[in-house]
Amino acid sequence: EGAETLIRKISKEVKGPVNVEVTGLTAEEMVREAKVMATWGDEMVIKIPITPEGLKTVKILPSEGIRTNVTLLFSASQAILAAKAGATYVCPFLGRLDDIGFNGLDLIQQIRGIYDNYDDIETRIIVASIRNPIHVIEAGLIGAEIVTIPPAIIEQMVKHPLTDKGIAQFLEDAKKIGIN
């Protein structure tokens, strides 16, 4: 099964934006790919890398009615360039910064602060590369609109020892009064 077929299936099932990434290296290649990919579903968003050619692409695509997600951001200056080029979304990689000894949450804070200073910036922040539940909480407190959360982290977020203890106590109490 090809990528296009799979993405079309996903787009039919998902209620909301579906992101798909270009592989071209020049603006011309990326624009050509984006125009095709945009036809794969009603809410396609084209992921574009933060490169000079990517920024050229991001500048062109809104006039074609195509939304963009500028990806692989690791600095606030990159996020400024992406927003000024007209990106619908930016996708900073929080965990990858943490992995190399930087506080990725500082980057999210910087981007949010900068974007909030300018009425003409409508770019939304998608926090990627989440490593733990604290990243999710902090990204929300900072004001990121979207967080991509791996299933293992969602499981950690649901789990709490007091919840487990409370359920056990409830079941024990229910048995005592004949419920169950």
Buried (B, 14 or more C-beta within 10 A) or exposed (E): EEEEEEBBEEBEEEEEBBBBBBEBEEBEBBBBBBBEBBEBBEEBBBBBBBBEBBBBBBBBBBEEEBBBBBBBBBBBEBBBBBBBBBBBBBBBBBBBBBEEEBEBBEBBBBBBEBBEEEEEBEBBBBBBBBBBBEBBEBBEEBBBEBBBBEEEBEEBEEEEEEEEEEEEEEEEEEEEEEEE
